[in-house]
Amino acid sequence: MDTARLFRSGRSQAVRLPKEYRFAGTEVVVQHFGNGVLLLPVDDPWQTLETALSSFEPGFLMNFS
């Protein structure tokens, strides 16, 4: 699992993403996800999430209910 560095930018917290995780554009959708934060591209955030979830084995999400 890769990691990213957190830092302060003014009064905000920011994340320095490794090159392979960079987004196109200047904005992302930010969503709380459990005790974490999910960043998705602004252009089609739900398609990206659907694609990511489809890579899990069938029944994977049932383990969290």
TIVOMAR-788288 format. One record per residue: residue number from 0; residue in three letters; z, x, y of N, C-alpha, C in turn. Coordinates in steps of 0.02 Angstrom, whole numbers, always signed. Atoms other than C-alpha are relative to their C-alpha. Last residue first. Example, Ala and Ser with C-alpha at 12.3 -4.5 7.8 and 13.67 -1.06 7.14 Angstrom:
residues 2
{resi 1 | resn Ser | n_up -3 | n_east -42 | n_north -59 | ca_up +357 | ca_east +684 | ca_north -53 | c_up +37 | c_east -39 | c_north +55}
{resi 0 | resn Ala | n_up +0 | n_east +45 | n_north -59 | ca_up +390 | ca_east +615 | ca_north -225 | c_up +0 | c_east +45 | c_north +60}
//
This chain:
residues 65
{resi 64 | resn Ser | n_up -23 | n_east +66 | n_north -19 | ca_up +328 | ca_east -1111 | ca_north -250 | c_up +66 | c_east -17 | c_north -32}
{resi 63 | resn Phe | n_up -39 | n_east -2 | n_north -62 | ca_up +293 | ca_east -924 | ca_north -250 | c_up +26 | c_east -69 | c_north +20}
{resi 62 | resn Asn | n_up -60 | n_east -39 | n_north +11 | ca_up +232 | ca_east -904 | ca_north -430 | c_up +46 | c_east +0 | c_north +60}
{resi 61 | resn Met | n_up -49 | n_east +44 | n_north +31 | ca_up +108 | ca_east -1045 | ca_north -401 | c_up +65 | c_east +36 | c_north -13}
{resi 60 | resn Leu | n_up -41 | n_east +31 | n_north -52 | ca_up +16 | ca_east -929 | ca_north -281 | c_up +53 | c_east -47 | c_north -29}
{resi 59 | resn Phe | n_up -42 | n_east -50 | n_north -34 | ca_up -45 | ca_east -821 | ca_north -426 | c_up +47 | c_east -33 | c_north +51}
{resi 58 | resn Gly | n_up -71 | n_east +12 | n_north +11 | ca_up -105 | ca_east -970 | ca_north -530 | c_up +46 | c_east +48 | c_north +37}
{resi 57 | resn Pro | n_up -19 | n_east +70 | n_north -1 | ca_up -283 | ca_east -907 | ca_north -542 | c_up +74 | c_east -8 | c_north -15}
{resi 56 | resn Glu | n_up +10 | n_east +33 | n_north +64 | ca_up -290 | ca_east -718 | ca_north -510 | c_up +19 | c_east -74 | c_north +6}
{resi 55 | resn Phe | n_up -58 | n_east +3 | n_north +44 | ca_up -300 | ca_east -663 | ca_north -330 | c_up -17 | c_east -36 | c_north -64}
{resi 54 | resn Ser | n_up -2 | n_east -62 | n_north +39 | ca_up -467 | ca_east -616 | ca_north -247 | c_up +61 | c_east +3 | c_north -47}
{resi 53 | resn Ser | n_up +40 | n_east +8 | n_north +61 | ca_up -493 | ca_east -797 | ca_north -192 | c_up +0 | c_east +63 | c_north -43}
{resi 52 | resn Leu | n_up -37 | n_east +36 | n_north +52 | ca_up -346 | ca_east -779 | ca_north -73 | c_up -40 | c_east -7 | c_north -64}
{resi 51 | resn Ala | n_up -56 | n_east -41 | n_north +24 | ca_up -434 | ca_east -644 | ca_north +28 | c_up +37 | c_east -34 | c_north -57}
{resi 50 | resn Thr | n_up +28 | n_east -56 | n_north +38 | ca_up -596 | ca_east -742 | ca_north +43 | c_up +55 | c_east +43 | c_north -30}
{resi 49 | resn Glu | n_up +26 | n_east +26 | n_north +63 | ca_up -502 | ca_east -898 | ca_north +96 | c_up -28 | c_east +55 | c_north -44}
{resi 48 | resn Leu | n_up -58 | n_east +15 | n_north +42 | ca_up -406 | ca_east -799 | ca_north +227 | c_up -22 | c_east -27 | c_north -68}
{resi 47 | resn Thr | n_up -29 | n_east -64 | n_north +20 | ca_up -565 | ca_east -725 | ca_north +300 | c_up +59 | c_east -11 | c_north -47}
{resi 46 | resn Gln | n_up +45 | n_east -27 | n_north +51 | ca_up -646 | ca_east -897 | ca_north +301 | c_up +26 | c_east +67 | c_north -26}
{resi 45 | resn Trp | n_up -16 | n_east +33 | n_north +64 | ca_up -492 | ca_east -964 | ca_north +390 | c_up -47 | c_east +22 | c_north -55}
{resi 44 | resn Pro | n_up -61 | n_east -21 | n_north +34 | ca_up -501 | ca_east -838 | ca_north +532 | c_up +10 | c_east -31 | c_north -68}
{resi 43 | resn Asp | n_up -4 | n_east +46 | n_north +56 | ca_up -684 | ca_east -862 | ca_north +581 | c_up +62 | c_east +16 | c_north -42}
{resi 42 | resn Asp | n_up +63 | n_east +35 | n_north +12 | ca_up -725 | ca_east -781 | ca_north +750 | c_up +3 | c_east -49 | c_north -58}
{resi 41 | resn Val | n_up +7 | n_east +62 | n_north -39 | ca_up -546 | ca_east -739 | ca_north +801 | c_up -61 | c_east -40 | c_north -20}
{resi 40 | resn Pro | n_up +50 | n_east -3 | n_north -53 | ca_up -519 | ca_east -611 | ca_north +663 | c_up -8 | c_east -68 | c_north +35}
{resi 39 | resn Leu | n_up +65 | n_east +22 | n_north +24 | ca_up -355 | ca_east -632 | ca_north +568 | c_up -51 | c_east +5 | c_north +57}
{resi 38 | resn Leu | n_up +51 | n_east -8 | n_north -52 | ca_up -185 | ca_east -548 | ca_north +588 | c_up -68 | c_east -18 | c_north -30}
{resi 37 | resn Leu | n_up +68 | n_east -4 | n_north +26 | ca_up -43 | ca_east -611 | ca_north +477 | c_up -48 | c_east +5 | c_north +60}
{resi 36 | resn Val | n_up +50 | n_east +23 | n_north -48 | ca_up +137 | ca_east -578 | ca_north +526 | c_up -69 | c_east +12 | c_north -29}
{resi 35 | resn Gly | n_up +48 | n_east -48 | n_north -27 | ca_up +283 | ca_east -559 | ca_north +408 | c_up -46 | c_east -33 | c_north +51}
{resi 34 | resn Asn | n_up -37 | n_east -44 | n_north -46 | ca_up +442 | ca_east -649 | ca_north +354 | c_up -46 | c_east +54 | c_north +30}
{resi 33 | resn Gly | n_up -63 | n_east -19 | n_north +31 | ca_up +343 | ca_east -793 | ca_north +280 | c_up +40 | c_east +42 | c_north +49}
{resi 32 | resn Phe | n_up +13 | n_east +13 | n_north +70 | ca_up +174 | ca_east -790 | ca_north +366 | c_up +61 | c_east +24 | c_north -38}
{resi 31 | resn His | n_up -57 | n_east -17 | n_north +42 | ca_up +186 | ca_east -801 | ca_north +555 | c_up -17 | c_east -19 | c_north -72}
{resi 30 | resn Gln | n_up -35 | n_east +55 | n_north +33 | ca_up +11 | ca_east -813 | ca_north +628 | c_up +59 | c_east +27 | c_north -39}
{resi 29 | resn Val | n_up -65 | n_east -24 | n_north +26 | ca_up -83 | ca_east -704 | ca_north +752 | c_up +37 | c_east -60 | c_north -29}
{resi 28 | resn Val | n_up -46 | n_east +56 | n_north +7 | ca_up -269 | ca_east -737 | ca_north +782 | c_up +63 | c_east +28 | c_north -31}
{resi 27 | resn Val | n_up -9 | n_east +25 | n_north +68 | ca_up -357 | ca_east -577 | ca_north +837 | c_up +45 | c_east -62 | c_north +4}
{resi 26 | resn Glu | n_up -54 | n_east +47 | n_north +15 | ca_up -427 | ca_east -516 | ca_north +1002 | c_up +1 | c_east -18 | c_north -74}
{resi 25 | resn Thr | n_up -61 | n_east -19 | n_north -36 | ca_up -531 | ca_east -372 | ca_north +1072 | c_up +59 | c_east -45 | c_north -14}
{resi 24 | resn Gly | n_up -22 | n_east +40 | n_north -56 | ca_up -687 | ca_east -371 | ca_north +964 | c_up +66 | c_east +23 | c_north +30}
{resi 23 | resn Ala | n_up +51 | n_east +2 | n_north -52 | ca_up -715 | ca_east -300 | ca_north +791 | c_up +27 | c_east -43 | c_north +57}
{resi 22 | resn Phe | n_up +36 | n_east +62 | n_north -10 | ca_up -555 | ca_east -271 | ca_north +694 | c_up -56 | c_east +11 | c_north +51}
{resi 21 | resn Arg | n_up +17 | n_east +21 | n_north -68 | ca_up -490 | ca_east -104 | ca_north +633 | c_up -40 | c_east -65 | c_north +0}
{resi 20 | resn Tyr | n_up -24 | n_east +68 | n_north -12 | ca_up -417 | ca_east -92 | ca_north +459 | c_up -18 | c_east -27 | c_north +69}
{resi 19 | resn Glu | n_up +32 | n_east +45 | n_north +48 | ca_up -513 | ca_east +62 | ca_north +398 | c_up +22 | c_east -73 | c_north +8}
{resi 18 | resn Lys | n_up +70 | n_east +13 | n_north -15 | ca_up -465 | ca_east +155 | ca_north +557 | c_up -32 | c_east -51 | c_north -47}
{resi 17 | resn Pro | n_up +44 | n_east -54 | n_north +22 | ca_up -277 | ca_east +139 | ca_north +526 | c_up -73 | c_east -20 | c_north +11}
{resi 16 | resn Leu | n_up +31 | n_east +8 | n_north +66 | ca_up -193 | ca_east +5 | ca_north +631 | c_up -41 | c_east +61 | c_north -19}
{resi 15 | resn Arg | n_up +57 | n_east -46 | n_north +1 | ca_up -75 | ca_east +48 | ca_north +774 | c_up -29 | c_east -2 | c_north -70}
{resi 14 | resn Val | n_up +11 | n_east -32 | n_north +65 | ca_up +37 | ca_east -104 | ca_north +791 | c_up -62 | c_east +44 | c_north +5}
{resi 13 | resn Ala | n_up +70 | n_east -6 | n_north +21 | ca_up +108 | ca_east -163 | ca_north +956 | c_up -3 | c_east +35 | c_north -67}
{resi 12 | resn Gln | n_up +6 | n_east -44 | n_north +58 | ca_up +277 | ca_east -227 | ca_north +1017 | c_up -73 | c_east +0 | c_north -21}
{resi 11 | resn Ser | n_up +26 | n_east +28 | n_north +63 | ca_up +280 | ca_east -299 | ca_north +1192 | c_up +3 | c_east +52 | c_north -56}
{resi 10 | resn Arg | n_up -54 | n_east +38 | n_north +31 | ca_up +385 | ca_east -259 | ca_north +1346 | c_up -21 | c_east -31 | c_north -67}
{resi 9 | resn Gly | n_up -34 | n_east +40 | n_north -50 | ca_up +268 | ca_east -119 | ca_north +1403 | c_up +59 | c_east -36 | c_north -32}
{resi 8 | resn Ser | n_up +50 | n_east -2 | n_north -53 | ca_up +177 | ca_east -63 | ca_north +1248 | c_up +26 | c_east -45 | c_north +55}
{resi 7 | resn Arg | n_up -9 | n_east +44 | n_north -57 | ca_up +309 | ca_east -21 | ca_north +1118 | c_up -57 | c_east +11 | c_north +50}
{resi 6 | resn Phe | n_up -20 | n_east -34 | n_north -61 | ca_up +261 | ca_east +55 | ca_north +951 | c_up +7 | c_east -52 | c_north +55}
{resi 5 | resn Leu | n_up -20 | n_east +45 | n_north -53 | ca_up +239 | ca_east +8 | ca_north +769 | c_up +18 | c_east +40 | c_north +62}
{resi 4 | resn Arg | n_up -56 | n_east -17 | n_north -44 | ca_up +145 | ca_east +121 | ca_north +650 | c_up +11 | c_east -53 | c_north +53}
{resi 3 | resn Ala | n_up +23 | n_east -7 | n_north -69 | ca_up +38 | ca_east +56 | ca_north +508 | c_up +62 | c_east +13 | c_north +43}
{resi 2 | resn Thr | n_up -47 | n_east +18 | n_north -52 | ca_up +65 | ca_east +71 | ca_north +320 | c_up -33 | c_east +10 | c_north +68}
{resi 1 | resn Asp | n_up +5 | n_east -39 | n_north -61 | ca_up -50 | ca_east +71 | ca_north +169 | c_up +52 | c_east -24 | c_north +50}
{resi 0 | resn Met | n_up +0 | n_east +43 | n_north -59 | ca_up +0 | ca_east +0 | ca_north +0 | c_up +0 | c_east +45 | c_north +62}
//
